[in-house]
Amino acid sequence: MHLYNYDPAPNPQRLVYFMKLKGLELPTTQIDLGALEQLKPEYQAINASGTVPCLVLESGEQLTEVIAICQYLELLYPDTPLMGATALEKAQVLEWDHKIFTTLLSAVADMLRNGNPAFEGRALPGPVSLAQIPALVERGQVRIRHCWEVLNTALEGREFLVGNGLTLADIDLYVAMNFAGWVRERVPETASNLVAFRDRVKALLD
């Protein structure tokens, strides 16, 4: 297997933390998104969508979504399970992953990609040129602030989102919370459950 990634970026970082907790190291090539290496023909010949991460298997098949790569690695390396221990927990991890990705993480991405001149013509990742929509910046801000309220309530009386230990759901929430800082949005101190969660997960990941 060979992994193409860009460790500092939020979406790839989900995989970085997942592999770290599992004690996995894979041959990896860093694709510098800041230098737009994902748009170069050399990388697009490997992954036509020009996105990271991309895990190329020995068979030549590819996995290009974090959730799919994590599921694959979880099945190959079941020690230190990070995607739930029971049938219910496995479903809950996937449910939280989807919620976090489609609410908090996507809201931050909307603000970043539609408000930063560096993303002109690239309002969404991938090969299609798309114009920025400035109105999505304000909408993203409203979505993020609503997320803080929902997530703070969900963590009432809980250390982790699912079960009694760290899972991919917690990794995803932690990464999304940090990603919000890229658009100057931060968890309010009044959201005490989220603040405590962030500090607790940081101690386990960093």
Salt bridges, closest charged atoms under 4 A:
GLU74 OE1 - LYS22 NZ 3.00
ASP110 OD2 - ARG143 NH1 3.30
ASP172 OD1 - ARG14 NE 2.69
GLU185 OE2 - ARG145 NH2 3.10
ASP199 OD1 - ARG198 NE 3.65
ASP206 OD2 - LYS202 NZ 3.31
